[in-house]
Amino acid sequence: MCPQQPPSPQTVEHGFPNQPSALAFDPELRIMAIGTRSGAVKIYGAPGVEFTGLHRDAATVTLMHFLPGQGRLLTLLDDSSLHLWEITHHNGCAHLEEVLSFQPPSRPSFEGVSVPASLTRITVVLLVAADDMAALGTEGGSVFFLDVTTLTLLEGKTLSPDEVLRSVPDDYRCGKTLGPVESLQGHLMDPTKILIGYSRGLLVIWNHPARCVDHIFLGNQQLESLCWGRDGGTIISSHSDGSYAIWSVETDRSLTLQPTVATIPYGPFPCKAINKILWRNCESGGHFIIFSGGMPRASYGDRHCVSVLRAETLVTLDFTSRIIDFFTVHSTGLEDDFDNPRALAVLLEEELVVLDLKTPGWPALPAPYLAPLHSSAITCSAHVANVPAKLWARIVSAGEQQSPQPASSASSWPITGGRNLAQEPSQRGLLLTGHEDGTVRFWDASGVALRPLYKLSTAGLFQTDCEHMDSLGQAAEDDWPPFRKVGCFDPYSDDPRLGVQKVALCKYTAQMVVAGTAGQVLVLELSDMPVEQAVSVASVDLLQDREGFTWKGHERLSPRTGPLLWPAGFQPRVLVQCLPPAAVTAVTLHAEWSLVAFGTSHGFGLFDYRRKSPVLARCTLHPNDSLAMEGPLSRVKSLKKSLRQSFRRIRKSRVSGKKRAANANSKLQEANAQLAEQACPHDVEMTPVQRRIEPRSADDSLSGVVRCLYFADTFLRDAAHHGPTMWAGTNSGSVFAYALEVPASMAGSEKRPERAVEAVLGKEVQLMHRAPVVAIAVLDGRGRPLPEPYEASRDLAQAPDMQGGHAVLIASEEQFKVFTLPKVSAKTKFKLTAHEGCRVRKVALATFASVACEDYAETCLACLTNLGDVHVFSVPGLRPQVHYSCIRKEDISGIASCVFTRHGQGFYLISPSEFERFSLSARNITEPLCSLDIRWPRDATQTRVRESPKLSQANGTPSIILAPQSHDGSPDPAHSKSADTPELPEATLSPMSIDSATSADTTLDTTGDVTVEDVKDFLGSEESEKNLKNLAEDEPHACTILIK
């Protein structure tokens, strides 16, 4: 059942696109497109409506334009190539395809004169929708015209700068060129007219059908951008000196010498250029002037600002990252006399901000997607599956109280195009991200759109080096310019010690643990009401007064004293401070026993947060482990020591290898002779060749780091009595198992028990190769993992089998091993490093539900290696089920950030601002399934020759569906099943487990699937030539590649 894999492990990307470079909006379909520097194209509509494409060349997308209402997008790359994308429907779902591309000639000839290639660089594009034509402004000042349906140049339509200069007064020419074309604007009411703006400042209204100049505006200031008013009677231009000018289009004259208004809004001192400007009129009177840039060069030249001016009201929107582009959502119908803008969308380098222009004060609208995950750098993440509805509602309510919307706001998210066809998720999933500034953010990870729910901040509990000021940048009323801080991206942290390292949440009691960089461990509880209370503080010394160790790292954070006001949400109850204050490396919570366990590079501790008293502290340091005392900022000092130890191990390995070879050389001929005389039986299964693994030195630096902690109710002392236990695994391959005496009154009781929790060391295991222990899990008598706290007692999960013998699964970086309990004797193992040559980085137990039988599921072990491969093993047999490449092995941060879910999915960072979601289960897949209403006639393009579209998503991972088509573009019914259930070619499938309950009944449905073996068989058969000939003649079944 585990080998039943989706077509590709990667299913959807969450978060904000990395390094955006272009923006476009279709006012008819209400969809938005974002292009990136890596050549990715991402289209967004309503929540859940997403399309992703990637250009073949990793070039920067500089411009994008939608053909309104047609579902087509024209993109311009920085190599001046043009690409046409289409949103097409197949099998009821929409997909994004690249269908045509255009590369301008390197040295085109104009009027018989060869011009340099640099002058042919395309600077601006205008779509003339009435004629299915595009105007291309170039660096040389020429305007070329392109047929959009075929992406071919229209001969005889080119407008040269010389042709424009003939209509300009002689004194304006004075030997100067017009410069590059900076702007092309179309007339909303009269599409035959095009407004052309040249860098020198000249503005020209060009009548394209008549091929003549209708009007000339003699501007002398270097031009940056243009905007044509809705009625065509007003033109507004922005310039490099921070000024903008308003020109009146007079029908009785063809020449305008001066603008009616020219002003420098932030003058009189020198200002930066106004890069883009928009003019929007309103039915209620007045008009909006919206522009970016123009700030005083000396005082605020480093600010990223968009100014919104209406009548006497001016607001300077101050952002924390560079402005890429912006647009307004307004009326575009020909029957409308006014623009009446309702929203302003600003794309920044690190986030998207949408303002409500209908509400006084122009507040920001909460985004249902594209939230900046990296508003502060992500330091850790965790996933919580099957969140109860009550807890979900409480978290959502707490988030709404954090950012209440104005009561007068009647606007909603304006980008609502398309329909989400995906079914409602059967369960709610929470993605928790810890950040560098001490915050934990809660995300709705149930569907395609990753929606922010709630933000927990821990900085208010501590006295930081630099007090946090949320009002930074907010100016007083009499200050100029009138700055208003907008957006949530804040890359600066008040204190690096606030960084969150580990989080754990109990979904049944709404309690959670947040552990940080300075050894702080916070126990929090969800409250629906604000409360003012003091937080209990306790310290746990993990060194246990061991002599010879001195902490050289950072100091601990100083908690605030006295009662503090905590808003509704997760409120801290207890602060446990580890000493020395090293970063917490592992944490786990057992709400039923009111215990929290935590570990650092020095040891681990156990704390009873109900009684607010420590239970256990154990130091794991080796006598030679001095590096653990220096902290993260002092590791450079020990670089020479680490290199010296590495070379010593290499020399030791070589010397021992030579000795073994010398001892074996004398017996080599004798052994070969004996083997030659014996007949090797053919039915003997040969053991696969294994790599020799050198044991790690016991005095390796940081050997005492605690890697994992685990609570379990199992058999540790004897086979007749089970009870609470705690397990800890370290970097040196040591496993400590403690038997806990938990008072019975603690389970589910609010009273403080009289008797304290006691911990007694029951077992201690040392792995032979001293490989770091990555994970520990106890399996019941049926070989299933134990349920979470409260799951069994509240009948939320099947009770564990306490009759049969339990076992403990210990996963190290090199192998998986199952030991029986309570004897701790080896039962089963799989040496991953010896077999595959890789090391384990992440491990999780996941439940895989059967596609064929809804009531059947298996628990398997999923692991991610340092090579980026994902392996799935049966439990407890540890038989390999499937493995394939998931993450590039060079992507170290992506591998380190990976987190598995309980139902066979996972997340990893593909950039600082994006999570890639992947699925290991064919039953549990989260991917965009959407449709879009397009008015463009599809039949007109079915006969057009199409180029091969892209073969990968924005991060380079394959996501392809092969769908045979008929002439009318509809999917071929005979092949519809193969389009729905393609097989993963990269997956390496092993035979089903012998102990599987359905190994005899389960079959893989591969009808119509295309695999690598099928292609080889097809090409190697005797009928291949005949089949190829038939395919060439079968035009109605041309295969197109669809992108999901």
Salt bridges, closest charged atoms under 4 A:
GLU13 OE1 - LYS42 NZ 2.44
GLU28 OE1 - ARG935 NE 3.13
GLU86 OE1 - ARG938 NH2 3.53
GLU86 OE2 - ARG944 NH2 2.72
GLU86 OE1 - ARG946 NH2 3.93
GLU97 OE2 - HIS90 NE2 3.95
GLU97 OE1 - ARG946 NH1 3.09
GLU98 OE2 - ARG56 NH1 3.42
GLU98 OE2 - HIS83 ND1 2.81
ASP132 OD1 - ARG72 NH2 3.35
GLU139 OE2 - ARG121 NH2 3.30
GLU163 OE1 - ARG211 NH2 3.36
ASP170 OD1 - ARG173 NH2 3.58
ASP190 OD2 - LYS193 NZ 3.98
ASP214 OD2 - LYS193 NZ 3.99
GLU250 OE1 - ARG253 NE 2.87
ASP318 OD2 - ARG303 NH1 2.88
ASP325 OD1 - LYS276 NZ 2.67
ASP339 OD1 - ARG230 NH1 2.83
GLU349 OE2 - ARG37 NH2 2.70
GLU349 OE2 - ARG322 NH2 3.30
GLU350 OE1 - HIS374 NE2 2.50
ASP444 OD2 - ARG451 NH2 3.42
ASP465 OD1 - ARG497 NH2 3.36
GLU467 OE1 - ARG560 NH2 2.98
ASP470 OD1 - HIS468 NE2 2.51
ASP494 OD2 - HIS468 ND1 2.78
ASP495 OD2 - ARG497 NH2 2.72
GLU525 OE1 - ARG573 NE 3.68
ASP528 OD1 - ARG394 NE 3.00
GLU694 OE2 - ARG692 NH1 2.13
ASP700 OD1 - ARG649 NH1 2.89
ASP713 OD1 - HIS722 ND1 2.94
ASP718 OD1 - HIS721 ND1 3.00
GLU741 OE2 - ARG717 NH1 3.11
GLU764 OE1 - ARG618 NH2 3.96
ASP780 OD2 - ARG782 NH2 3.95
GLU788 OE2 - ARG902 NH1 2.98
GLU791 OE2 - ARG902 NH1 3.23
GLU813 OE1 - ARG696 NH2 3.42
GLU813 OE2 - ARG707 NH1 3.43
GLU813 OE2 - ARG841 NH1 3.47
GLU814 OE2 - ARG696 NH2 3.35
GLU814 OE1 - HIS769 ND1 3.45
GLU814 OE2 - ARG839 NH1 3.02
GLU890 OE1 - ARG888 NH1 3.80
GLU914 OE2 - LYS42 NZ 2.43
GLU927 OE1 - LYS1044 NZ 2.54
ASP933 OD1 - ARG419 NH1 3.08
GLU947 OE1 - ARG56 NH2 3.85
ASP972 OD2 - HIS975 NE2 3.93
ASP972 OD2 - HIS1037 ND1 2.73
ASP995 OD1 - ARG879 NH1 3.63
ASP1005 OD2 - LYS977 NZ 3.11
ASP1034 OD2 - HIS1037 NE2 3.80
